[in-house]
Amino acid sequence: MLNEKEQQSPVDLGGDWNKFNGLVAGKSYFFKSKIRRALRDYWNFHYLLKHFDYKSAYNLFYTRTLVPTGEGSQRWFYHLGLQKYLMKYPDRVPVPRFFEMETTTICNKKCFICEHTHWTEGTQEIRHITLEEFKHVANQFPNVRWVNLTGEGSSFLNNDFIPMIKYLRNNFKTSVWLVDHLSDITHEKLKELQTLIHGIYISIDGATKGTYEFIKEGCDFDKVVNNIKYLLQLKRERNSPFPNIHFRYVIIKENVNEIPQFLDLINSMGKPWEWGGVAGVEFAGLLYFPTVDNHYVRNIPGDLAEELKKRKNGIFFRFDHVVEDMNPPIDCCLAWMEPYIMLPGYVIPCCGVLMSNNRQHLRDYSFGNVFEKDFKEIWKSDYYSKFRRMVVTPDAPVPRVCSECRGYQTKHRIEKYGIWDERAT
């Protein structure tokens, strides 16, 4: 918990996350880090080309340049002007060659910051996606370049999970990314996984066993740390940059004062380049819904900036959407290009609207179901097309499905222009 001094001396957030990150790490930190990480990323491509895996190399390059917001993306082409064009002509955006998908809604954990713990019985189908169902979806994206497998469940409880990854790799050579806590996977499966994926984001919300296991009830801190070390050992033994190992640390009142200690923990396990390519730590804000309000951080401890400046030579780190009011406006969003397939098959705009503990709302305002229509037909539907035009228009109502977005600011636009409700038109 925050002590009295920390509560009374918050960091001046500076109005947006770019300014705040500059305040925490120094203005030159991110420029220098981009250069270092780009040079380290060369190892990724060199490794794939050396092993004659040209299609995987191309798909990883596609991930770095054209995946708009997802895990592993660096959005290089968007920084070079593509974003302005797409915002001006959203109707010209082709059928995506990337998607995110939920592979299970079964979980044996009780993390109190996760909406899964707070679901009302009967509001969501609780089951695994089968391998055949997954193939049906993947085959609707014949030119797929990037897939992120994540969702509101514990993926490795699904025995079909690794076969799904193998199907993507064997049939499409796609760049596969995962988000997981690594508390349910064995060393045997880790050894198999290491050769299959380009990157993994490890959800780990504490630097000590007591804090971590209090937040992520049912997870084993010692097992997770051991699995991280083993995965790093496999990379060293095979002289492989894969998978790129990233960390996602959700900031709440109970763990905010452990942020420097968490960086010390990660830096004690490996050198910055050993994590692979553009790997780093993302300190993310809690995706707010009412039942987690008492854990939400509204101020950053005052001495945090000075502590983090001491750790700038370790693994790269940055802060994202820690306080909702500092999120960028929704008309800056690119995530609408990155479809998310929610179990069992509902297409929603992205993962940013997912963690709102309102699954029925998302089903009601989804664009369709991939087990009822082909994704290409769903993408070209009037509803999806109107949505793409609406979301990027600054003086238009906010689409209802985006009204509870956690990654972008919608409040001011809703107050001025209202909400566009497709179901009411």
Sequence and secondary structure as in RCSB ss.txt:
>XXXX:A:sequence
MLNEKEQQSPVDLGGDWNKFNGLVAGKSYFFKSKIRRALRDYWNFHYLLKHFDYKSAYNLFYTRTLVPTGEGSQR
WFYHLGLQKYLMKYPDRVPVPRFFEMETTTICNKKCFICEHTHWTEGTQEIRHITLEEFKHVANQFPNVRWVNLT
GEGSSFLNNDFIPMIKYLRNNFKTSVWLVDHLSDITHEKLKELQTLIHGIYISIDGATKGTYEFIKEGCDFDKVV
NNIKYLLQLKRERNSPFPNIHFRYVIIKENVNEIPQFLDLINSMGKPWEWGGVAGVEFAGLLYFPTVDNHYVRNI
PGDLAEELKKRKNGIFFRFDHVVEDMNPPIDCCLAWMEPYIMLPGYVIPCCGVLMSNNRQHLRDYSFGNVFEKDF
KEIWKSDYYSKFRRMVVTPDAPVPRVCSECRGYQTKHRIEKYGIWDERAT
>XXXX:A:secstr
   HHHHHS    TTSHHHHHHHHH TTHHHHHHHHHHHHHHHHHHHHHHTT HHHHHHHHHHHHH  SSTT   
HHIIIIIHHHHHH GGG    SEEEEE B   S   TTSHHHH  TTSS   B  HHHHHHHHTT TT  EEEEE
 SS GGGSTTHHHHHHHHHHHH  EEEEEE SSS  HHHHHHHTTT SEEEEE   SSHHHHHHHSTT  HHHHH
HHHHHHHHHHHHTT   SEEEEEEEE TTTGGGHHHHHHHHHHH  GGGG TT  EEEEE    GGGGGG   S 
 TTHHHHHHTTTTSS EEEESSSGGGS BGGG  GGGS EEETTTEEES GGGTTTS HHHHHHT S BTTTS H
HHHHTSHHHHHHHHHHT TTS EEGGGTT SSSB HHHHHHH EE GGG 
